[in-house]
Each structure stands twice: as structure tokens, then as C-alpha cells.
Amino acid sequence: MTNTASRGDFTSDIAVVGFAHAPHVPETFGTTNGVEMLAPCFQELYAELGIGVSDIDFWCSGSSDYLAGRAFSFISAIDSIGAVPPINESHVEMDGAWALYEAWVKLRSGQAKTALVYGFGKSSAGTLRQILALQTDPYLVAPLWPDSVSIAGLQARAGLEAGLWTEAEMAAVAARSTGADAEKLLAAPKVADPFRAHDIAPITDGAAAIVLAVGDRARELCERPAWLTGMAHYIDTPVLGARDLAVSASAKKAADAVTGGDASGFDVAELHTQYSHEELILKQAIGLNATTRINPSGGPLSGNPMFAAGLERIGFAATEIINGTANRALAHASSGPALQQNLVATLEAK
């Protein structure tokens, strides 16, 4: 399925007015339904915006039952909202960025004026890199239980062999994201050829939440809202041998749909890069230039909560606008092996 939207399609203006996320930690000791991580995020947003549960018209979450290890884990996560008053709620079995897409459509349709979107994942609960094999083709690939790092390694190797990037360029990405010295990173031993430890996002527990609001309601809640000026997502084939792994056709299509093919004017870009080489692919696919600050938050290489990290990219990009440190921002989220699915959103101040 392909969903696109451009600037001219809007029935109303929709903005990010609040963002909160749980600390990025390698392990939490709470339940896998995310309640312990989500409740503080909600309380932070309520306090920041001066609202309560009854002020949210629509709730939408993103998470994964197979990561949580239980069926309908998103239902028990609603405990973090509370039983009263009743709420209008939905869920996607995806990163929270796709829950935000659903909420954005809900608001555009006029069915709500406010929405709270959240995503959560307890990556430490199982053997994450094996669990992610369940995102692959269920007939021919998933039964082989391919390690997610190994699949990403195939993509990194494809680009290296094609001369599209070097290991030094991969190290430079990691150095900027983590604040480490690039030369020292490059001297480190490989842990899964062609990857060194710094090339791979850490296993991270976490949660994130974003509040969306329409028109005047957004202006009431936030002095400088981050207006969503476009959002689109495309999907590449799940058959790894049927696409060029060194490029991302779906990321390019999504970016072109919301930028008109010109991504040169963004102050900030938050990219959902779980491996260092993915930034190099996405920068080329989206068409970002050297003047755009990429992942000033540190990006997933400094903290990668599963099923929340993509939503965080939108949140961090919006925060740059809300704080006045950027006027235009681009956010990207990914799902599936080797950048299979890509969502791109654009935000700006008005």
C-alpha cells in the first residue's frame, strides 16, 4: 500500500504541539506493555500543555506484540492512560511514526481536533536481533531466522563494494552521533563484518509520545507549533534479492512526495538510522545537502527504542521548531529489514 499527501491536500492545519520521551536505557525492569515508561511521558505532556485526558479526542499507539511477548500488549498499555474517562483509541503493529500517520489522517478528516500518539518497546525483553526476523518474508526468509544485523551487513557491504561509501565515512557518521573520535572508532575491531560496534544502534528500552492539534487549538496549546506540511510513506519489496540494497527507492519516493524533489531548504533532518551506513543511503535518497544538520539529537545510534525511535525522530524535529532553533525540519522513520519501509514528514514554523 502507498499513502501520500502533499501540501495542497490539507483540509486543516495540523501541528505537533508537544513531545516527551522516556530515558534511553539498555534495560528496564518494568512490564513489556510499556506502562511504566509511558505514564511519565503522558504526565509531562499534561503538565507542559495544561491539558488532561479528556482534552484528547483520539489516541493512537505503535508497538509490537511479538516484541512484547504477549498478545494484545497494546491493550494493557492503555492502563497508562486510565480507565476514566472513556477514550477513542487505535493501534498499529508498527513504529509509533505510523500511528502518528493514522492520527494525522484522523485529524485531517475532521473527526478530531487533538490526538496523542505514542510508541513503546522493551527491546531487552528477548533476543532482539533474532526477534526482528519476524519482520521478513514469513514463507521463505523468516523460517531461516536471519539475524537483523546480518541483513543490514549485506546492505552495508553492497554499498562498500559498489564504492558508494567507505568504512571511514561510516565511522564519521557514528562519531558525529555519539561524540566519539572517528579515528579511534575506525581502529576498533569488527564485530560483524563490515560492522564495528559503533555502526550498530544499541539495544534500548524506551517510549515516546506526541500531541497533535488542529488550527487554532494548536495555537492555544503551543506558542510556536511545528506545523506538519506533508507526510508520505512507501514500501519496497520484502524480497531482498529483488532490489538494489545500496539505495532506497521507497525513501526517495516518500521524500519527493512531500518536498517536490527539493530537500535543500531544511535546517534539520532527523533520520531513523539504526546503522551508520543508513544515513549515507538516506541522505542521498532524500537529497539533503551539507547545510542541513542531521540527527542533532544523536539519532538512533545513541539510543534506539524499538517501535518508538521513528516517532522520536518526528518529535525531535518538531522540538527544534518549537524551541526556535529551526524553521523547517524533515523527519524520517523506517521499518523492516534493510530500510524496507520509509516514512517522511516535513514540518515548519508559520
N, C-alpha and C positions, 0 to 999 in steps of 0.2 A: 504494500500500500504506500502511496505517496501523498503527503499532505503539504500544501504550500499556501502561503499567504503573502501578499505584498502590501505596500503602503496604501495603495488605492482601495483595498478591500475593507477597510475599517468601517464599522458601524458606530464605534465609540472609541475614545482614547482609553487605553489601559496601561497602568504603570505598576512597577514594583515600588512599594512604599516602606517595606520592612524586611529585614533578613537577619536570621540568627542561626548559629550552628553550634553543635556540641564540640568539646575539645577533641582534637585528633590524638588518639591514644592507641597503642598496639593491642590493648586488651581491656575490656570492661568486665565487670563481674555481675552485671545485671542479666535480665532475661533476653532472649533473642527477639522479642516483639518490640524492642526499642523504647518501651515506656519510660524507662529511667533516663534515657538520653533526650527524648522528645519533650517531656514535661517542662524542663528548664528552658528549652527553646521557646515554647509557647508562652511561658510566663514572661520571658524577656521581651517578646513582641507585644504582649498585652500592655506591659508597663511602658514600653517605648512609644506606642501609638495611642495609649489611653483608651483601649478597647477591651471587650470581653468576648466570651464565646458567642453570645447572642448577636454580636456585631458582624459575625462571619456568615455570609449567605451560603457558601459552598466550600466543602473540604475535599481535597484530593491527595492521595498518597502514592508513593512509589516504593516498592520493596520487593523481596523475593522469598517465597515460601521455601524453595529448595536451599537457599542460604540460611534461613531461619531454622530449618529442620522440622518444620511443623506445618500442617495445613491451615490455611486461613489465618496466618500470623498477623495479617493486617487488621483483622477484626479485633484481636486482643490489643493491638496497638492503640485502638480508639479509647482505651482506658486512660490514655494520657490527655484526652480531651475532656472526658467526663460524661456521665450518663444524662445529665440535665444541663441545659435544655436539649431537646432532640435536634439532630443536625442532618443536613443534606450532604451525603458523603459518597465518594467514589474511589477507585483504586486502579493502578496499573501495575502489572508484573514487570516493571522496568525501573530504570533510574528515575528519581523524582523529577528530572527535567521533562520527562514525557507526561508526568502528572501535571506539571505546570502548563504544558501544551493543552491538555484537556481542559484545565481550568480557564485558560485563555479563550478557548472556543466557547466555553460556557458563558463567560462574561460578554464576549462579542455577540452572542445570540440574544443578549438582553435578559437572560434568566437569573442573573445575579449581578450585584454591584461590588461585592467583595468576595475574595476567596483566600483561603490559607492552604498552601501546598507544602507537603513535607515528604522527605525520603529518609530511610534509615537502613542500616545494615551492620550486623555484628560479624565482621569478617573473621574474627578469631575463633568463632564457634566450631569451625570444621577445617578440613584441608582445602582452603580456598582455591588454590590453583588447580586442583582436581575437580572441585565442585563446578567451576566455570565451564568445564567440558559439556555440561548440560545445556549450554547456550549454542552448541554446534548442531549440525545436521543429526537428528535423532536416529536415523537409519544406518548411515554409513560411517559417521565420524564419532559421535558420542559413545558408541559401544567400545571404541578403542581407548577412551578416557585420555585424550591428549592433554598434556599439561598446558595451561594458558600461557605460561612463559615461553614454552617451546614454540607455540603457534606464533607468538609475537616475534620470537627469534627468527622464524622463517621470513617474516616481513622485513625485519632489520637487515638480515643477510641479503635479501633480494635487492634492497637499495644500495648496500655496500658493494655488491658485485656489479651493479649497474653504474657505479660511480656517481650516484645521486647525492651521497653524503659520506662522511668519513667517521671513524670512531672518535677522532678529536672533536668533530662537530657535535657528536652525541654527548661527549663529556662536557662540552661548553654549555649545552642546554641544562644538564644536571647541575653544573656549577652555579649557574645563574638562579636556578630554582631553590637550591639548598644553601647557597652562600659558601660553598666549598671551593678549594683551589682546583682549577681544571687540570693542571699538570699532575697534581697528586692523584686525582681521580683516574686519569688515563694510565697511571703507573700501577693501579690496583689490579689484582688477578681477576680473571674472568670466572664468573660463577655459572654461566650457561651461555656458551659461545653463540653470538658475539657480545653478550651482555656482561658487564660488570655490575656489582651490586647497586651502584648509583643509577644505572639505567632503568631500574625496575622500581615502580612505586611501592612503598611499604604497605604491608597489611595493616589496615586501620579500621577501628570501630568508630562509628560516628552517625550523626543525624543532622539534618538541616531543615529549615522552614522559611518560607517566603510568603508575604502577604501581598496580594494584588488588589487593586481598586480601580474603579472606573471614573473618569472625568472629574467632576467637582469633588466627589468623595475622596479621590486620591489627593487632591489639593488640600482638603481638610486634614488629612492624616499625615501629610508629609510636606515640608516647606519646599523641597526640591525633588519631586518624584523622578524616577527613572522610567521614562515612557517607552513601552515596547513598540517599536516601529516596524517590526517584521519578525516572523518566525517560520521556519520550514524544516522538514526532515525528509531524508531519502535513505534508501536501503540498497546495499549491494548484495549480490548473490551470496548465499551461505557456502557455496561450493568454492573452496579456497583455490582449487586449480583452475577455476574458470574466470578468474580476474587477475589483473596485474596488482600484486600485493604492494608494490613500491609506490603506488599512487592511491588516491581516494576519490573515485568518481562521485560517490554519493555526497561527500563533504563539499566538493566543488559545486554540485548541483544545488545543494541547500544554501550555500553561501551566495551563489549567483542569483537565486530566487529572492533573497532579501536585500542584496546590495546592488543588484542590477549589473553585476560583474565588476564593480569598482569598490574595493575594500581598502582604498588608500587613505581614507579620511578618519580612521578610528584612532582615538587616543589610547585605548586599552583593548586588549583581547585576552579573555580568559578561556584557555583551551583545555579540554578534558584529555590530557596526555598521560596515560598510565605507563608509558615507556618513552625514553628520551627521543628515540627516532620519530615518534609520532608527531612531535612538534614540527619537525622538519617537513614531514608529509603535509600536515595541515596548513602550515604557513604558505606552502606553495599552492595547495588546492584552493585556499580561501583568497589568496592574493594579497597577504599582508606585507607591508613594507617596513623598512628599518625604523621608521618614526613611531610605530605602534609599540607600546610597552606590552610585552607578552607575559602573562601569569605573574603580575606583581604580588599576588597573594602567596606565591610559592608553588601554586599548582599541585596536581596530584602527586608529583614526585616528592613533595614534602608532607603529604597526608592524603590518603585515598580511601575515604569511607565508601564502601560499595553501596550502590544504589542511592547515594546522596551526593557523591562528588560531582556529577554532572549538574545537579541542581545548585550546588555551591558555586559553580562557575557563573551561573546567571546571577546568583546573589552577590558574589564578589564584584562582578562587573557593574551591577546596579549600585553597589555601595560607593564605587568610585564617582558615580554621577551624583548620588545623594549627598556625598561629602564635598562635592565641588571640585574634585581633583581631575575630573574628566567631563567632557561634554558629549562625546559619542563613544559607545563601547560595543564590543561584539562578544558574544558568549557562545561556547560550543560544548555539546555533550555527545558522548559516544556510548554505544552498547554493542555487545557481541564481539567475536574474535576478529583481530586484525582490522579494527575500525570498520566493522561491517555496517553499522547503522550510525548516522550522524544527524544531529540537530543543530541548527544555527539560529541564534536570535540576535537582533540588533536593538540597542537601547540608546536614548539620547535625552538631554535636558531640553526643556522648552521654556 
